[in-house]
Amino acid sequence: MKVHKWSEEQVKSAKKPNYSKLYVIAPALMNLIGDVKNKKILEIGCGDGYWLRILNKKGARCTGFDISKKQIKSAESENKEKEIKYFVADGSEEINLENNSFDVILLEHVILEISELSKIKKIFKQTQKLLKENGFLIVGDIHPFAPETNFPNVEVEKEYNYFKSGFPFKIVSKKPDGSVTRYTDFHWTVQDLINSITETGLKITKILEPTPNKKTVEKYPYLKYRENKPLAIMIKAQK
Ligand SMILES: C[S@@+](CC[C@H](N)C(=O)[O-])C[C@H]1O[C@@H](n2cnc3c(N)ncnc32)[C@H](O)[C@@H]1O
């Protein structure tokens, strides 16, 4: 399987959240998750643990794993109290965690890094097993329409068309300190995402297409480019 390989430089850069994470994704995600006090939360593809640190501070009991050893090392470096459990694993393989044991599972900007639909389906199947009855999954990802939209930070080659599932494209991630990191990711259509989730038996209860509000754009004019176009999608699905 081709996975986006995390270089030392990208891991270091990911420690600084970008505009999107800070001002668009965070409010939408916290709104979707709701009260997390004493909830058992698993993040698949947790990266450096950015979301789990926030959720842990809000009283959740957090576990995270990632396919990248470098990302988990980075997460552990900020986990001195060992309040969050981290380990290295591939979410599309059998994971040594108890079935029916999590209230919430989070997959935030992970699917776009996976180049095979069969692997994506395996991750969702595993998610369904690990969730408690009435537990829910939250998937945040690049919006399937984003490569169509001429965003300044999404680069596609001319051979791209919407129905080419798995087609690679580039994302340019811009940070408030002016630094920029580039990633190669993979395009998935609406039917790829939605059907892979519902085929597991999970029921989609909400879809958000978060954009920055007027106040946020006034404060951070860089975000104007995505005020009226969809760059992100968030899907909540219940067991
Ligand atoms: C863009 S980062 C997002 C990290 C984190 N979710 C966040 O939002 O801060 C995507 C992460 O997914 C991980 N990843 C990709 N494929 C994976 C897989 N099959 N299993 C587990 N982690 C995976 C990558 O190594 C990377 O750390």
The ligand as an SDF file (V2000), in Angstrom:
LIG
                    3D

 27 29  0  0  0  0  0  0  0  0999 V2000
   -2.6850   14.4760    8.2160 C   0  0  0  0  0  0  0  0  0  0  0  0
   -2.1990   13.4670    9.5640 S   0  0  0  0  0  0  0  0  0  0  0  0
   -3.4360   13.8820   10.7350 C   0  0  0  0  0  0  0  0  0  0  0  0
   -3.0230   13.5680   12.1320 C   0  0  0  0  0  0  0  0  0  0  0  0
   -4.1050   13.8210   13.1760 C   0  0  0  0  0  0  0  0  0  0  0  0
   -5.2840   13.0410   12.9260 N   0  0  0  0  0  0  0  0  0  0  0  0
   -4.4670   15.2880   13.2170 C   0  0  0  0  0  0  0  0  0  0  0  0
   -5.5000   15.6740   12.6470 O   0  0  0  0  0  0  0  0  0  0  0  0
   -3.7000   16.0510   13.8190 O   0  0  0  0  0  0  0  0  0  0  0  0
   -2.6650   11.8440    9.0790 C   0  0  0  0  0  0  0  0  0  0  0  0
   -2.0770   10.7390    9.9340 C   0  0  0  0  0  0  0  0  0  0  0  0
   -2.6540    9.4780    9.5520 O   0  0  0  0  0  0  0  0  0  0  0  0
   -1.6450    8.4850    9.6550 C   0  0  0  0  0  0  0  0  0  0  0  0
   -2.0470    7.3120    8.8740 N   0  0  0  0  0  0  0  0  0  0  0  0
   -2.1280    7.1950    7.5190 C   0  0  0  0  0  0  0  0  0  0  0  0
   -2.5220    5.9650    7.1790 N   0  0  0  0  0  0  0  0  0  0  0  0
   -2.7130    5.2620    8.3320 C   0  0  0  0  0  0  0  0  0  0  0  0
   -3.1190    3.9260    8.6260 C   0  0  0  0  0  0  0  0  0  0  0  0
   -3.3940    3.0570    7.6700 N   0  0  0  0  0  0  0  0  0  0  0  0
   -3.2010    3.5670    9.9380 N   0  0  0  0  0  0  0  0  0  0  0  0
   -2.8940    4.4390   10.9320 C   0  0  0  0  0  0  0  0  0  0  0  0
   -2.4880    5.7150   10.7030 N   0  0  0  0  0  0  0  0  0  0  0  0
   -2.4110    6.1220    9.4120 C   0  0  0  0  0  0  0  0  0  0  0  0
   -0.4030    9.2020    9.1530 C   0  0  0  0  0  0  0  0  0  0  0  0
    0.7890    8.5460    9.5230 O   0  0  0  0  0  0  0  0  0  0  0  0
   -0.5700   10.5840    9.7620 C   0  0  0  0  0  0  0  0  0  0  0  0
    0.0640   10.7030   11.0010 O   0  0  0  0  0  0  0  0  0  0  0  0
  1  2  1  0
  2  3  1  0
  2 10  1  0
  3  4  1  0
  4  5  1  0
  5  6  1  0
  5  7  1  0
  7  8  2  0
  7  9  1  0
 10 11  1  0
 11 12  1  0
 11 26  1  0
 12 13  1  0
 13 14  1  0
 13 24  1  0
 14 15  1  0
 14 23  1  0
 15 16  2  0
 16 17  1  0
 17 18  1  0
 17 23  2  0
 18 19  1  0
 18 20  2  0
 20 21  1  0
 21 22  2  0
 22 23  1  0
 24 25  1  0
 24 26  1  0
 26 27  1  0
M  CHG  2   2   1   9  -1
M  END
$$$$
